[in-house]
Amino acid sequence: MPKRVDHNLRRLQIAEALWRIAASRGLEEVSMRQVAAEAGVSTRLVQYYFETRERLLVEALALRNEHDRKRIEGRLPEDASLRDAIRVLLLGLLPLDEESRQSTLIQLAYGIRAVNDPLLAGHVINPSKPGLEELVADMLGGAEAAGQLYEGLDLAREAETLLALSNGMTYDVLMGMRSADDAIALVDYNLRRIFLSEAT
């Protein structure tokens, strides 16, 4: 009996090859042939799953975003407070370990490519950003309802500020201009500015 092909696994295998290229060399010269060689498969197989280079780039990014979402969620304890959940999210966006460092390099590679690629720009200047701001604002709203926040805060602005903080430190941490410990301390400082205490 012929072995069944796991198509999702094959697509992921190809996407992972593109991620490795993006993290190490960028995307400017990426071709389907290079991705196929990196994945150890034929160019025809890459074309079978993704059809065009543009579709490969877009869908590999979507797969990476989903991978990162699961990575961050996997670090959240089941009994985590709202404060802890926000902290895990903010730290998950920073290149504090090898996996998150790779994610940062991939996002930077896509960002550089998107500057001159309008099709890709619509996916990189990405729909998830407003979603993250809304998610953090909602979590802050839950904490406010539970009496855990200082009074008079603009929750939407606070969510924007917290995410801008993580995004703004990304390059500094990546380049070694700011230590991981300093980045974590700055996230914690800003959470103390919003939350009345660290109690759940």
C-alpha positions, 0 to 999 in steps of 0.5 A: 500500500503506497504511503500517504503524503502529509501535504501540510507537513510538506508545505511546512517543510518547504516554508521552513526552508524559506524561513532559513534562507530569509533569516540567513540571507534575506529575501531579495534573491530568493527563488523557488529553485533555491528554496527547493534545494534548501528543503531537499525537494524538487522545484516542481514540488515547490511549484505544486504546493505554492504555484508562484514565488509570490504565493510562496513568500506570502504563504510562508509568512502566514505559516510563520506568523501562526508558528509564532502565535503558537510559540508564544501561547505555549509559554503561557501557564494555564493559570496565568493572570492577565498581567502575566499574559500581556508580559508573555506576549510582549516578551515573546515579540523580542529576540530573547532566544534562538527561536525568537531571534530567527523570527525577528530576522525573518520579519526583518527580511520580509520588511525590507523586501516589502519596501519595494514590493506592494503585493508583499507590503499588504501582508507584512504591514500586517493585519495582525498588528491591529489585532495585537493592539486590540487583544492587549487592549481587551486584556487591559480592559479585563484587568481594569474591570477587576480593579487591577489598573491605575485609574484614568488610563486610555487602554487603547493608547496603553496597548499601543505603547506596550507593543511599540515598546517591544517593537522598538527594542527588537533591533537593539536586542538583536544587535546587542545594543541592549541586553535581554535582561534590560529589555525584560526589565523595561517591559516589567517597568512599564507593566508596573506603571499600569498595574496596581500590583503584580498580584493576580 
